[in-house]
Amino acid sequence: MSGHSKWASIKHKKAATDARRGQMFTKIIKELAVAARMGGGGDPDTNSRLRKAIADAKAANMPADNIKRAIMKGTGQLEGMSYEEMSYEGYGPGGVAVFIETLTDNKNRTVSEIRHIFSKHGGNLGESGSVAWMFQRKGYIVVEQSQASEDELMDIILEAGADDLKEDGSNYEIFTSPENYEAVDKALKDNNIEAAVSNLSMIPQNYIQLEGKKAEQCLKLMDALEDQDDAQHVWGNFDIDEDDISRYSGQ
């Protein structure tokens, strides 16, 4: 779908220009603590969720002491705040489905702030289950086409257990089952192929094409939700023309 961009790749492009390091550290610290508490303990060799959180922390250049303290808070070795995983669902401009995963120490505050963000940006918070059925949990990896040829990439990922590879502009999108995500991610690294994006995601089963004012409204909504302190991940089932993204980014 050349000339268009889904929210996953929009986030990747915007990350290069967004100076949000402090906020990103806060979100990663929460994930480290919860992964250590809920994912199977403080050993990354036996806790895949913690292993991923540590990799994300290192990629963000988080100091090793910060990583260690966050893990120790999660395992109870140090006193720390207790976070709860909550998901929220709603609709944005143009009927776009939005799914949000949060880590919060105050559910009432979080839902109030998220409801306000939806209302402010032309959307509305929905009931649990209202849009979750439109998404599937999958491993999602983006590799720039300059990293490898399609045939080379296909051979590597299929052998590692990937489900599908799609071309998206100047990128390849790789989809895996949650169970095979780590194996595919490792196979790419073993072949010196650097992923631009690599995570477990909620992948929409179909996309709504937005343009003009609706596209701008939806981008503002998604940005505001991403900036909410408790939001860890935000997904939407929309696709936007590159020209609308450029106009919005240039504001």
C-alpha positions as CSV (number, residue, x, y, z in Angstrom):
1,M,0.0,0.0,0.0
2,S,2.6,2.5,-1.2
3,G,1.8,6.1,-0.5
4,H,-0.1,5.3,2.7
5,S,0.8,4.7,6.3
6,K,-0.8,2.8,9.1
7,W,-0.5,3.9,12.7
8,A,2.3,1.4,13.5
9,S,4.6,2.9,10.9
10,I,3.5,6.5,11.6
11,K,4.6,6.0,15.2
12,H,8.0,4.8,13.9
13,K,8.5,7.9,11.8
14,K,7.3,10.3,14.5
15,A,9.6,8.8,17.1
16,A,12.6,10.2,15.3
17,T,11.4,13.8,15.9
18,D,9.6,13.5,19.3
19,A,11.7,14.4,22.3
20,R,9.9,12.4,25.0
21,R,12.8,10.6,26.6
22,G,11.7,11.3,30.2
23,Q,8.2,10.1,29.6
24,M,9.5,7.1,27.7
25,F,11.7,6.1,30.7
26,T,8.6,6.3,33.0
27,K,6.7,3.9,30.8
28,I,9.6,1.5,30.5
29,I,10.2,1.5,34.3
30,K,6.5,0.6,34.8
31,E,6.8,-2.3,32.3
32,L,10.0,-3.5,33.9
33,A,8.4,-3.6,37.3
34,V,5.2,-5.3,36.1
35,A,7.1,-7.8,34.0
36,A,9.2,-8.8,36.9
37,R,6.2,-9.1,39.2
38,M,3.8,-10.9,36.7
39,G,5.9,-12.4,34.0
40,G,7.7,-15.0,36.1
41,G,10.2,-13.3,38.3
42,G,13.3,-11.2,37.9
43,D,15.4,-13.5,35.7
44,P,15.2,-12.5,32.1
45,D,16.4,-15.9,31.0
46,T,13.1,-17.4,32.2
47,N,10.9,-14.4,31.8
48,S,10.3,-13.5,28.2
49,R,8.3,-10.4,29.0
50,L,11.0,-9.1,31.2
51,R,13.6,-9.9,28.6
52,K,11.7,-7.8,26.1
53,A,11.4,-4.9,28.6
54,I,15.1,-4.9,29.3
55,A,15.9,-4.9,25.6
56,D,13.6,-1.9,25.2
57,A,15.2,-0.1,28.1
58,K,18.7,-0.6,26.7
59,A,17.5,0.6,23.3
60,A,16.3,3.7,25.0
61,N,19.8,4.1,26.6
62,M,18.3,3.7,30.1
63,P,21.1,3.5,32.7
64,A,21.7,0.0,34.1
65,D,21.0,1.1,37.6
66,N,17.6,2.3,36.7
67,I,16.8,-1.0,35.1
68,K,18.0,-2.9,38.1
69,R,16.0,-0.8,40.5
70,A,12.8,-1.1,38.5
71,I,13.2,-4.9,38.4
72,M,13.8,-5.1,42.2
73,K,10.7,-3.0,42.8
74,G,8.7,-5.5,40.8
75,T,10.1,-8.5,42.6
76,G,9.5,-6.8,46.0
77,Q,13.2,-6.5,46.9
78,L,12.7,-2.7,47.0
79,E,9.6,-0.8,48.0
80,G,7.7,0.6,45.0
81,M,4.4,1.4,43.6
82,S,2.0,-1.4,42.5
83,Y,0.7,-1.1,39.0
84,E,-2.3,-2.8,37.5
85,E,-2.8,-3.7,33.8
86,M,-6.0,-2.2,32.3
87,S,-7.2,-2.0,28.7
88,Y,-9.6,0.6,27.3
89,E,-11.5,0.7,24.0
90,G,-13.1,3.4,22.0
91,Y,-13.9,5.1,18.7
92,G,-12.1,8.0,17.1
93,P,-13.0,10.3,14.2
94,G,-14.3,8.5,11.2
95,G,-15.3,5.5,13.3
96,V,-11.7,4.4,13.9
97,A,-11.4,1.6,16.5
98,V,-8.9,2.4,19.2
99,F,-7.4,-0.1,21.7
100,I,-5.3,1.1,24.6
101,E,-3.2,-0.8,27.1
102,T,-2.2,0.9,30.4
103,L,-0.3,0.3,33.6
104,T,-1.9,2.3,36.4
105,D,-1.8,2.8,40.1
106,N,-5.2,4.6,40.1
107,K,-7.8,3.2,37.7
108,N,-10.3,6.1,38.4
109,R,-7.7,8.7,37.4
110,T,-6.7,6.8,34.3
111,V,-10.2,6.2,32.9
112,S,-11.2,9.8,33.6
113,E,-8.2,11.1,31.7
114,I,-8.7,8.8,28.8
115,R,-12.4,9.6,28.5
116,H,-11.5,13.3,28.5
117,I,-8.9,12.8,25.7
118,F,-11.5,10.9,23.5
119,S,-14.1,13.6,24.1
120,K,-11.6,16.5,23.4
121,H,-10.5,14.9,20.1
122,G,-13.9,13.9,18.5
123,G,-14.1,10.3,19.8
124,N,-15.7,8.4,22.6
125,L,-14.7,5.8,25.2
126,G,-16.5,2.5,24.6
127,E,-17.4,-0.5,26.7
128,S,-15.0,-3.4,27.3
129,G,-15.2,-5.6,24.2
130,S,-16.6,-2.9,21.9
131,V,-13.6,-3.0,19.6
132,A,-11.2,-5.7,20.9
133,W,-12.7,-8.2,18.4
134,M,-11.4,-6.1,15.5
135,F,-7.8,-6.7,16.5
136,Q,-5.5,-9.8,16.8
137,R,-2.5,-10.2,19.1
138,K,0.5,-10.8,16.9
139,G,4.2,-10.3,16.8
140,Y,4.9,-7.3,14.5
141,I,8.3,-6.5,13.1
142,V,9.2,-3.8,10.6
143,V,12.4,-4.1,8.5
144,E,13.5,-1.3,6.1
145,Q,13.9,-2.6,2.5
146,S,17.5,-1.5,2.5
147,Q,18.3,-4.1,5.2
148,A,17.6,-7.2,3.1
149,S,16.0,-8.4,-0.1
150,E,12.5,-9.8,0.0
151,D,13.6,-13.3,-0.9
152,E,16.4,-13.3,1.8
153,L,14.0,-12.0,4.4
154,M,11.3,-14.5,3.5
155,D,13.7,-17.4,3.8
156,I,14.9,-16.3,7.3
157,I,11.5,-15.5,8.8
158,L,9.6,-18.5,7.5
159,E,12.2,-20.9,8.8
160,A,11.9,-19.2,12.2
161,G,8.1,-19.6,12.2
162,A,6.7,-16.3,10.9
163,D,3.2,-16.2,9.5
164,D,3.4,-13.5,6.8
165,L,5.5,-10.8,5.2
166,K,4.0,-7.7,3.5
167,E,5.5,-4.8,1.6
168,D,4.5,-1.4,3.0
169,G,6.1,1.5,1.1
170,S,9.9,1.4,1.8
171,N,9.4,-1.2,4.6
172,Y,8.6,-4.9,5.0
173,E,6.1,-5.8,7.7
174,I,6.5,-9.2,9.3
175,F,3.7,-10.9,11.3
176,T,4.1,-13.8,13.7
177,S,2.1,-15.7,16.3
178,P,2.9,-14.4,19.8
179,E,4.5,-17.8,20.5
180,N,7.0,-17.5,17.6
181,Y,7.7,-13.8,17.9
182,E,10.9,-14.1,19.9
183,A,12.3,-16.8,17.5
184,V,11.7,-14.6,14.5
185,D,13.1,-11.5,16.2
186,K,16.3,-13.5,17.1
187,A,16.6,-15.0,13.6
188,L,16.8,-11.5,12.2
189,K,19.4,-10.4,14.7
190,D,21.4,-13.5,14.0
191,N,21.5,-12.5,10.4
192,N,22.5,-8.9,11.2
193,I,19.2,-7.5,10.1
194,E,18.1,-4.6,12.2
195,A,14.4,-4.1,12.8
196,A,13.0,-0.6,12.9
197,V,10.0,-1.8,15.0
198,S,9.7,-5.1,16.9
199,N,7.0,-5.8,19.4
200,L,3.9,-7.7,20.3
201,S,1.0,-5.7,18.9
202,M,-2.7,-5.7,18.4
203,I,-3.1,-5.9,14.6
204,P,-6.3,-4.7,13.1
205,Q,-8.2,-7.1,10.9
206,N,-9.1,-4.3,8.5
207,Y,-8.3,-0.6,8.1
208,I,-10.4,2.6,7.7
209,Q,-8.9,5.1,5.2
210,L,-8.9,8.6,6.5
211,E,-8.0,11.9,4.8
212,G,-8.1,15.6,5.4
213,K,-9.6,16.9,8.6
214,K,-10.6,13.4,9.8
215,A,-7.0,12.2,9.4
216,E,-5.6,15.2,11.3
217,Q,-8.2,14.7,14.1
218,C,-7.3,11.1,14.5
219,L,-3.6,11.8,14.6
220,K,-4.2,14.3,17.3
221,L,-6.2,11.8,19.3
222,M,-3.6,9.1,19.0
223,D,-0.8,11.5,20.0
224,A,-2.8,12.6,23.0
225,L,-3.5,9.0,24.1
226,E,0.2,8.1,23.6
227,D,1.1,11.0,25.8
228,Q,-1.2,10.0,28.6
229,D,1.1,8.9,31.5
230,D,-0.4,5.5,32.1
231,A,-0.8,4.5,28.4
232,Q,1.8,1.9,27.4
233,H,0.5,1.0,24.0
234,V,-2.1,2.5,21.7
235,W,-3.5,0.9,18.5
236,G,-5.9,2.1,15.8
237,N,-7.3,0.6,12.6
238,F,-6.7,3.5,10.3
239,D,-4.6,4.2,7.2
240,I,-3.6,7.7,6.1
241,D,-2.1,9.2,3.0
242,E,1.5,10.3,3.3
243,D,0.6,13.9,2.3
244,D,-1.8,14.2,5.3
245,I,1.0,12.8,7.6
246,S,3.5,15.4,6.3
247,R,1.0,18.3,6.7
248,Y,0.3,17.2,10.3
249,S,4.0,16.6,11.2
250,G,4.9,20.1,9.8
251,Q,2.5,21.9,12.2
